[in-house]
Amino acid sequence: CGMFNKVFPLLILPVIFFMLYAVPAAFSESIEDACKTALSVDYRLQASRMNIESMKQSLEAAKSARYPSLNVESGYTILNEAPAAIVSIPNIPAKQMTMSEDKSFSFKTTMTLPIFTGGRIAQGIEAARSGLQGSVQDEVKTALDIKMNVSEAYAGVLRAVRWVEVAESNVASLSAYVKDVANFYEQGMITKNELLASKVSLAVASQSLIQARIYLEIAHAAYNRSLGRPLDRE
């Protein structure tokens, strides 16, 4: 038991270090995850889907034109006074006669059945169906465009990261080289022009590193924009 207590910490330490280094990698975002995120937040795709629903309703409306339609109208009339007429007969005093009530209710029912329309209904249905198919294809195209944009932005980040790594490695190599050249110059083994040339090369490499880091920030912003996120999100 005493030996186990001494050996156990030695066995568990590699596991702890592995978990510490493996956990950040578990949260890395694959290109598939990025595409799913973009498809779920992109307004163009949402608009395409709403347009499909609208075209479905238009198709159903076009199909309904083949069936009978029933129209019911009703009305309620209120008059200040009941309509009346004065009846005048010779040798008899004139007399006022009420013609109808001062309140009345009326209704009308109309049924329409298309018998011959010259193909208008059938063509309307085909037009609506074609519009629906076009909307579906537009949604597919929009989704593909979104995936393409995300893929390009994703690859742009990878290229920018690689560019920064190469630039950093180049700066590190030239920095070490400049130190060696400076030592050679102090020992009188090379001329000052060679020392200056090495420093110029290091300055150019440092400038390239700055450009690479700026390009990486731009690539990050483009990637976040394609996913509907804040531009400065890591």
LINTAGI-V804092 format. One record per residue. N is the residue number from 0. RES is the residue in one small letter. SS is DSSP state (H for helix, E for strand, C for the rest). PHI is phi in degrees with one decimal (none if undefined). PSI is psi in whole degrees, 0 to 359 (none if undefined). Layout:
n = {N;N}
res = {RES;RES}
ss = {SS;SS}
phi = {PHI;PHI}
psi = {PSI;PSI}
This chain:
n = {0;1;2;3;4;5;6;7;8;9;10;11;12;13;14;15;16;17;18;19;20;21;22;23;24;25;26;27;28;29;30;31;32;33;34;35;36;37;38;39;40;41;42;43;44;45;46;47;48;49;50;51;52;53;54;55;56;57;58;59;60;61;62;63;64;65;66;67;68;69;70;71;72;73;74;75;76;77;78;79;80;81;82;83;84;85;86;87;88;89;90;91;92;93;94;95;96;97;98;99;100;101;102;103;104;105;106;107;108;109;110;111;112;113;114;115;116;117;118;119;120;121;122;123;124;125;126;127;128;129;130;131;132;133;134;135;136;137;138;139;140;141;142;143;144;145;146;147;148;149;150;151;152;153;154;155;156;157;158;159;160;161;162;163;164;165;166;167;168;169;170;171;172;173;174;175;176;177;178;179;180;181;182;183;184;185;186;187;188;189;190;191;192;193;194;195;196;197;198;199;200;201;202;203;204;205;206;207;208;209;210;211;212;213;214;215;216;217;218;219;220;221;222;223;224;225;226;227;228;229;230;231;232;233}
res = {c;g;m;f;n;k;v;f;p;l;l;i;l;p;v;i;f;f;m;l;y;a;v;p;a;a;f;s;e;s;i;e;d;a;c;k;t;a;l;s;v;d;y;r;l;q;a;s;r;m;n;i;e;s;m;k;q;s;l;e;a;a;k;s;a;r;y;p;s;l;n;v;e;s;g;y;t;i;l;n;e;a;p;a;a;i;v;s;i;p;n;i;p;a;k;q;m;t;m;s;e;d;k;s;f;s;f;k;t;t;m;t;l;p;i;f;t;g;g;r;i;a;q;g;i;e;a;a;r;s;g;l;q;g;s;v;q;d;e;v;k;t;a;l;d;i;k;m;n;v;s;e;a;y;a;g;v;l;r;a;v;r;w;v;e;v;a;e;s;n;v;a;s;l;s;a;y;v;k;d;v;a;n;f;y;e;q;g;m;i;t;k;n;e;l;l;a;s;k;v;s;l;a;v;a;s;q;s;l;i;q;a;r;i;y;l;e;i;a;h;a;a;y;n;r;s;l;g;r;p;l;d;r;e}
ss = {C;H;H;H;H;H;H;H;H;H;H;H;H;H;H;H;H;H;H;H;H;H;H;H;H;H;C;C;C;C;H;H;H;H;H;H;H;H;H;H;H;C;H;H;H;H;H;H;H;H;H;H;H;H;H;H;H;H;H;H;H;H;H;H;C;C;C;C;E;E;E;E;E;E;E;E;E;E;C;C;C;C;C;E;E;E;E;E;E;C;C;E;E;E;E;E;E;E;C;C;C;C;E;E;E;E;E;E;E;E;E;E;C;C;C;C;C;C;C;H;H;H;H;H;H;H;H;H;H;H;H;H;H;H;H;H;H;H;H;H;H;H;H;H;H;H;H;H;H;H;H;H;H;H;H;H;H;H;H;H;H;H;H;H;H;H;H;H;H;H;H;H;H;H;H;H;H;H;H;H;H;H;H;H;H;H;C;C;C;C;C;H;H;H;H;H;H;H;H;H;H;H;H;H;H;H;H;H;H;H;H;H;H;H;H;H;H;H;H;H;H;H;H;H;H;H;C;C;C;C;C;C;C;C}
phi = {none;-63.8;-64.0;-63.9;-64.0;-81.4;-81.4;-57.3;-59.2;-68.2;-79.3;-81.8;-60.2;-59.8;-65.9;-64.3;-62.3;-64.0;-67.5;-64.6;-85.9;-84.9;-62.1;-58.9;-66.5;-67.3;-96.1;-66.9;-102.1;-80.6;-68.1;-66.3;-63.4;-63.5;-65.0;-62.0;-63.3;-63.9;-66.5;-83.3;-118.6;-72.8;-73.2;-64.1;-70.0;-62.9;-65.5;-63.4;-68.1;-65.1;-66.3;-62.3;-61.1;-63.9;-68.5;-63.8;-66.2;-65.0;-65.3;-63.5;-65.3;-66.5;-67.4;-67.2;-67.5;-78.5;-98.4;-62.6;-118.1;-115.8;-121.6;-118.4;-123.0;-143.1;-151.7;-132.9;-113.5;-126.1;-108.8;-65.8;-138.5;-69.7;-58.9;-142.8;-134.2;-95.7;-98.7;-120.4;-121.3;-53.6;65.8;-128.0;-56.9;-60.5;-137.1;-87.1;-123.0;-73.5;-92.8;-157.8;-76.7;-78.5;-127.9;-146.8;-124.7;-136.4;-150.7;-143.5;-120.8;-128.9;-115.7;-118.9;-126.6;-70.4;-106.6;-140.0;-121.7;67.4;83.8;-63.2;-68.2;-62.0;-67.0;-64.7;-66.1;-64.4;-65.0;-66.3;-64.9;-63.8;-63.6;-65.6;-62.4;-64.2;-66.7;-64.3;-65.0;-65.9;-64.9;-61.7;-63.1;-62.4;-63.3;-65.6;-62.2;-64.0;-62.5;-63.6;-62.6;-65.4;-62.8;-65.2;-66.7;-62.6;-65.4;-61.8;-65.1;-62.4;-63.7;-65.3;-62.4;-64.6;-62.0;-63.5;-61.2;-64.7;-64.9;-63.8;-64.0;-65.3;-64.4;-62.9;-65.9;-69.1;-63.0;-65.0;-65.0;-62.6;-62.6;-64.7;-63.8;-63.1;-64.8;-62.0;-66.3;-63.2;-86.7;74.8;-88.4;-134.9;-87.1;-70.3;-60.1;-67.0;-66.2;-65.2;-63.2;-66.4;-69.4;-64.7;-61.4;-66.6;-64.9;-64.1;-64.5;-65.4;-64.3;-64.6;-65.2;-62.6;-62.2;-64.1;-68.1;-64.6;-62.2;-65.2;-63.6;-65.2;-63.9;-61.9;-63.9;-64.4;-65.8;-64.9;-65.1;-67.6;-103.8;68.8;-111.1;-58.3;-64.9;-94.2;-70.5;-73.5}
psi = {319;320;322;319;331;324;328;314;325;329;326;336;313;326;319;315;322;320;321;323;337;331;313;324;333;338;6;149;121;167;331;317;321;318;319;318;315;319;333;344;349;128;333;319;322;321;322;320;321;324;324;315;320;318;329;317;324;322;317;322;321;322;326;343;345;342;160;147;139;127;123;127;144;157;153;122;134;124;155;322;153;134;136;161;148;120;124;120;136;141;8;133;142;145;136;132;129;129;325;175;158;351;136;151;134;153;157;135;129;130;130;130;117;125;310;118;7;27;5;318;315;318;325;321;316;322;318;321;318;321;322;315;322;322;322;315;326;323;317;316;318;318;319;320;319;315;320;316;317;319;318;318;321;313;326;321;317;318;319;319;317;321;317;318;316;317;319;318;321;318;318;318;316;328;315;322;318;321;317;316;321;321;317;321;319;329;0;22;339;169;169;329;321;324;316;322;320;323;324;318;321;321;319;318;322;321;320;325;319;316;320;320;323;317;324;319;320;319;320;316;318;321;314;324;321;340;6;33;166;141;333;10;136;none}
